[in-house]
Amino acid sequence: MHCGPPDMVCETKIVAAEDHEALPGAKKDALLAAAGAMWPPLAAAPGPAAAPAAPPPAPVPQPHGDAGGVGPPEGRGVYIREIRAAEQEAARRIFYDGIMERIPNTAFRGLRQHPRTQLLYVLLAGGWCSVRPCPALRSPAPPLPAALCFALTRSLLLTCLVPAGLLGLRYYYSRKVVLAYLDCALHTDMADIEQYYMKPPGSCFWVAVLDGNVVGIVAARAHAADNTVELLRMSVDSRFRGKGIAKALGRKVLEFALVHNYSAVVLGTTAVKVAAHKLYESLGFRHMGSSDRYVMPGMTLSLAERLFFQVRYHRYRLQLREE
């Protein structure tokens, strides 16, 4: 098993079904307006004759040029700010829980994205289950796998359980690959978020906070070669979905890219749920293509793994300005 470097394991994961109202295009002014609308107005500094009440404290300066936390989306009390050292464990928990949801999604929902695999399973299951009930029937001879299974078990029921066995194998290998992927991620960038995201220039890691609790995460990493920022590690606690948190996290990355004059924001995802892709589109991203040949960190590429685990990798891009 090979664990790639951090940029190979930082695969975007959005697990929240959110509000999908589209943003007004991908132009810089429109995006800045959308980002600015999320900030609460700052109180003016009181003059000599100001009221006795003290103004709210100014935001704490951010080391990455970030202006502070995003105001509550739709007034629900959620705000976005840079992660603090004490919150890394909470961020890892949200990341872990979100990735673990990928096991059943990939094993079962993801099968619909791979018609050739479906055909193969139909042939295998059909071959195993097409045992003729009576030798006197003049139907064609049953396929060899079914004949062997029926000869060994003398049970038509067990023979017909093969389709369930195929799905069970898909679940087993999906779990195996996802756990290996998690092991790689939790020993690379997610092991020390401050080192990988807060110290390097052009990178940052934010949390969504509700009532003092971390309920969502997102990261950004710059690529100097093409002057882009990659959106990474987006995930929302399952108990707080549907509140616009994922969209607020995505907008934070777009704002970060605009403030630092990057030309585009890119992301890659293996998300199966349609809601995740609608969320990307609502933020202004364009789908740039997909591939069935993507190799997740932790994959062994064994024959059984290839047969029972498939994943489709999607690429998205939001162009902020022309180079």
ChimeraX attribute file (.defattr): number of C-alpha atoms within 10 A of each C-alpha:
attribute: neighborCount
match mode: 1-to-1
recipient: residues
	/A:1	11
	/A:2	12
	/A:3	18
	/A:4	16
	/A:5	13
	/A:6	15
	/A:7	13
	/A:8	13
	/A:9	22
	/A:10	25
	/A:11	23
	/A:12	21
	/A:13	24
	/A:14	29
	/A:15	24
	/A:16	26
	/A:17	22
	/A:18	19
	/A:19	17
	/A:20	17
	/A:21	12
	/A:22	13
	/A:23	15
	/A:24	14
	/A:25	16
	/A:26	19
	/A:27	13
	/A:28	18
	/A:29	13
	/A:30	13
	/A:31	21
	/A:32	16
	/A:33	12
	/A:34	16
	/A:35	20
	/A:36	14
	/A:37	13
	/A:38	19
	/A:39	16
	/A:40	12
	/A:41	9
	/A:42	11
	/A:43	10
	/A:44	8
	/A:45	10
	/A:46	12
	/A:47	7
	/A:48	6
	/A:49	6
	/A:50	10
	/A:51	9
	/A:52	7
	/A:53	7
	/A:54	9
	/A:55	13
	/A:56	10
	/A:57	8
	/A:58	9
	/A:59	10
	/A:60	10
	/A:61	10
	/A:62	12
	/A:63	12
	/A:64	16
	/A:65	11
	/A:66	17
	/A:67	16
	/A:68	16
	/A:69	22
	/A:70	21
	/A:71	21
	/A:72	20
	/A:73	18
	/A:74	12
	/A:75	10
	/A:76	12
	/A:77	12
	/A:78	24
	/A:79	24
	/A:80	24
	/A:81	20
	/A:82	20
	/A:83	23
	/A:84	13
	/A:85	10
	/A:86	8
	/A:87	13
	/A:88	17
	/A:89	13
	/A:90	16
	/A:91	26
	/A:92	17
	/A:93	12
	/A:94	21
	/A:95	26
	/A:96	18
	/A:97	15
	/A:98	21
	/A:99	21
	/A:100	15
	/A:101	14
	/A:102	22
	/A:103	22
	/A:104	15
	/A:105	16
	/A:106	26
	/A:107	23
	/A:108	16
	/A:109	13
	/A:110	20
	/A:111	20
	/A:112	13
	/A:113	15
	/A:114	13
	/A:115	10
	/A:116	11
	/A:117	16
	/A:118	13
	/A:119	11
	/A:120	12
	/A:121	18
	/A:122	13
	/A:123	12
	/A:124	17
	/A:125	21
	/A:126	16
	/A:127	19
	/A:128	25
	/A:129	24
	/A:130	17
	/A:131	20
	/A:132	16
	/A:133	8
	/A:134	8
	/A:135	8
	/A:136	7
	/A:137	9
	/A:138	8
	/A:139	9
	/A:140	7
	/A:141	12
	/A:142	15
	/A:143	15
	/A:144	12
	/A:145	17
	/A:146	23
	/A:147	19
	/A:148	14
	/A:149	19
	/A:150	19
	/A:151	12
	/A:152	10
	/A:153	11
	/A:154	12
	/A:155	11
	/A:156	18
	/A:157	11
	/A:158	13
	/A:159	24
	/A:160	20
	/A:161	13
	/A:162	20
	/A:163	17
	/A:164	11
	/A:165	12
	/A:166	16
	/A:167	15
	/A:168	15
	/A:169	18
	/A:170	24
	/A:171	19
	/A:172	17
	/A:173	22
	/A:174	24
	/A:175	20
	/A:176	16
	/A:177	20
	/A:178	21
	/A:179	17
	/A:180	20
	/A:181	22
	/A:182	19
	/A:183	17
	/A:184	23
	/A:185	25
	/A:186	17
	/A:187	12
	/A:188	19
	/A:189	18
	/A:190	25
	/A:191	16
	/A:192	14
	/A:193	23
	/A:194	17
	/A:195	11
	/A:196	17
	/A:197	21
	/A:198	22
	/A:199	13
	/A:200	13
	/A:201	11
	/A:202	21
	/A:203	20
	/A:204	24
	/A:205	23
	/A:206	24
	/A:207	27
	/A:208	28
	/A:209	20
	/A:210	17
	/A:211	9
	/A:212	10
	/A:213	12
	/A:214	22
	/A:215	23
	/A:216	29
	/A:217	30
	/A:218	28
	/A:219	27
	/A:220	28
	/A:221	25
	/A:222	21
	/A:223	16
	/A:224	10
	/A:225	6
	/A:226	11
	/A:227	15
	/A:228	22
	/A:229	28
	/A:230	25
	/A:231	28
	/A:232	25
	/A:233	26
	/A:234	26
	/A:235	29
	/A:236	29
	/A:237	21
	/A:238	16
	/A:239	8
	/A:240	13
	/A:241	18
	/A:242	14
	/A:243	16
	/A:244	20
	/A:245	31
	/A:246	29
	/A:247	21
	/A:248	24
	/A:249	26
	/A:250	22
	/A:251	21
	/A:252	23
	/A:253	24
	/A:254	28
	/A:255	21
	/A:256	23
	/A:257	25
	/A:258	21
	/A:259	14
	/A:260	13
	/A:261	14
	/A:262	23
	/A:263	18
	/A:264	22
	/A:265	25
	/A:266	21
	/A:267	22
	/A:268	21
	/A:269	22
	/A:270	24
	/A:271	23
	/A:272	24
	/A:273	17
	/A:274	9
	/A:275	17
	/A:276	21
	/A:277	21
	/A:278	18
	/A:279	23
	/A:280	22
	/A:281	19
	/A:282	19
	/A:283	22
	/A:284	23
	/A:285	23
	/A:286	17
	/A:287	16
	/A:288	12
	/A:289	10
	/A:290	15
	/A:291	12
	/A:292	13
	/A:293	10
	/A:294	13
	/A:295	15
	/A:296	21
	/A:297	23
	/A:298	21
	/A:299	19
	/A:300	15
	/A:301	14
	/A:302	8
	/A:303	9
	/A:304	12
	/A:305	18
	/A:306	13
	/A:307	16
	/A:308	20
	/A:309	24
	/A:310	22
	/A:311	23
	/A:312	18
	/A:313	19
	/A:314	20
	/A:315	16
	/A:316	21
	/A:317	21
	/A:318	24
	/A:319	19
	/A:320	22
	/A:321	13
	/A:322	7
	/A:323	9
